[in-house]
Amino acid sequence: MSEEKGSRPEYDSTQFEDEVASYPQRLHGAKLTAAIAFISGTGFTLFGYDQGVMSALLTANQFEKVFPEVVTGVGQPANHATLQSFLVAIYEIGCFFGALSNLWVGDRLGRRRTIVLGGVIMIIGAILQSTSYGYAQMVVARIVTGLGNGLNTSTVPSYHAECSPAAKRGSLIMIEGSLITFGVMLSYWIDFACFWAKDSSVQWRFPIAFQIVFALIMIFGIGFLPESPRWLIKAGRRAEALAVLSALEDKPPSDASVRQSFHAMTEAVELEEGNSPTGKTALSELLTGGRGQNFRRVCLGVVVQCFQQITGINLITYYATLLFERLGLSDVKSRILAACNGTEYFLFSLLAIVLIDRIGRRKLMLFGAVGQCITMVLLAVLGSINNSAAQIVSAVLLFVFNSFFALGWLGMTWLYPAEIVGLRMRGPANALSTASNWIFNFLVVMITGPSFENINWGTYIVFAALNALIIPIVYIYFPETAGRSLEDMDVVFALAYNEGVSPVAVSLRKDVPAAGTPEADRILGVNSPDAIREDFNDNVKEEKKV
C-alpha cells in the first residue's frame, strides 16, 4: 500500500490497521524489553571479554613460548615492548574499520542483520586467534575479530536505545556497560583458572576460544527479537513499525500514547527526508547545521567516545596483570588481584544503573572525570616514591580509578551518542563515534608499554591532565538527555537554534514540549494537521478578542 508523507488519516484507515495486525510479535511489554536487554547485553559481555582476555595471557608461559615477541624485561630486545603493545592494540584497528564500515552497511542491513554479521565475523576471528602458531597470524586474527566487534559496538547501543522507553532508557543501556565489566571480570577469572595448565597451550587457547559462546548466543537470540521501530519507519515499513512499537509498550496499536510515539518518529523521519533531495541519507548531511544541528550533535557523539578512552581506563583493563607485577607482586598474586579488580569494577558498575536516570548524564560524567583526575595524580605521586607502602596504596588506587570510571564513563559513552543524534543521522553518527572510541583506544593501548618503559610514573601525569581537560568541556557543551525521548532531543536542538541559545541551557529547562505535540511540530517546522488546526484555532481566538 502507498504511505504518503505526513498523511496521518491514512494511518487510521482499516487497511493500515489490517496491515499492522499482519505483523504479530512473539513477546510483549516487560518480557520483550528484558529479552532485548539480555541479547544486547550479551553483545557487550562479548566486547568486555575480548578486551580483558589478553591481560593475563601476555605473561603466561605457554603464550610466551608461542609468541616470544611479547616477552619484555631484562635481556630482551628493546622493541619487544612495542611489539607487545602492537599485538594488543591492533585489535582496536580492526574495531575502528568495523565501526566505519557501518557508515555504509548499517542502514542498508538494519540493526539486527548488522549485529548477526558482526557476530559471525567475531567467531571467525576467535577461531583464527585460538589456532594461531605465530605472531603474524595472531595479528591478522585480532584484526578480523576487531572488524566484527566494531560492527557490533556501533550497532547494539542504537538498537537498544531505539527499542527502550525514555524513562528507563538510561538504566537499560547502562546495564550494557555493566555487562562490559562482567565480560572483563569473567575473562580475568578464566585466565587465572587456565594459568595452572602450564604444560599445555590450553592455558591461552581456551580463554580466547571461549568468547565464541557469547557470539553464538547473540546471533541466535537476535532472531527472536523485532527490528528497531525507528529503523523500520526509515525503511518505509511503517505498519510493521507500529506493530513493534505496540508490542514494546504492551498496548494496542490504537492506543493514544502508542500513536503519539509513532507519529513523533514518523515526523522525525519525514522532516529529515524533506531536507534531502533524494530522501536518502547523504554523508555530507553530517556537516549540516540549521534546526537539526547535525554537525554539532555528531561532534558530541565522537568527542564523548574519545573522552572515554583518554581517561586511561584501558591502561588498566588491558594491562592490569602487568601493572600489578610492576608493583613487585608475584605472577599468581598479580592475577588474583587483576581478577578481583575486574570483579570490583563490575560491582561498582551496577550502581550506575540505579543513578543514571535519577542524577542525569552530565553530573555523572563530571563526577567521574574529577575522581579519575585525582586518582591519576595520586598514582603519579606514589609512583615517584616507590616503596612498599606506596606500592600497596597504588594497588588500591587502581581499584579506586575503576570505581570512578564505572560510575561516570563506562556505559555513558555507549548511551549518549545514541541519544544525542537524530534518527536520520544515527547510523552514520554512531559509526563515527564508535570509530572514535576505537582509534583512541588504539592510541592509548599502543603507547602504554613504551610509555612505562621510558617515563614510568610520568604516564599517570599525562592521563591526569587529560581527565582535567574533560571537566570544563562536558560542563559547557554537553546537553542533558535524561528523561527525554530520542525525538525530544530533536525539539531541544531546534528550540535552541530558533532562540539562538545553547542546547545545554534548553536541555535543562522544564518547558520544552514533547515530540509529537503541535507545539513541538511548530518548533521543528513541521506542518502537521494538528499544528495547523491549533494555529487556526489560536487565530480565531485572537480575531474574536479584536
ABEGO torsion letter per residue (X at the ends): XBBBBGBAAAAABAAAAAAAAABBBABBEAAAAAAAAAAAAAAAAAAAAAAAAAAAAAABAAAAAABAAABBEBGBBAAAAAAAAAAAAAAAAAAAAAAAAAAAAAAAAEAAAAAAAAAAAAAAAAAAAAABABAAAAAAAAAAAAAAAAAAAAAAAAAAAAABBAAAAAAAAAAAAAAAAAAAAAAAAAAAAAAABAABAAAAAAAAAAAAAAAAAAAAAAAABBBBAAAAAAAGBAAAAAAAAAAAAGBBAABAAAAAAAAAAAAAAAAAAAABAAGBBBAAAAABBEAAGAAAAAAAAAAAAAAAAAAGAAAAAAAAAAAAAAAGBBAAAAAAAAAAAAAAAAAAAAAAAAAAAAAEAAAAAAAAAAAAAAAAAAAAAAAAAGBAAAAAAAAAAAAAAAAAAAAAAAAAAAAAAAAABBAAAAAAAAAAAAAAAAAAAAAAAAAAAAAAAAAEAAAAAAAAAAAAAAAAAAAAABBBABGBBAAAAAAAAAAAAAAGBBAAAAAABAABBBBGBAAAAAAAGBBBAAAAAAAAAAAAAAAAAX
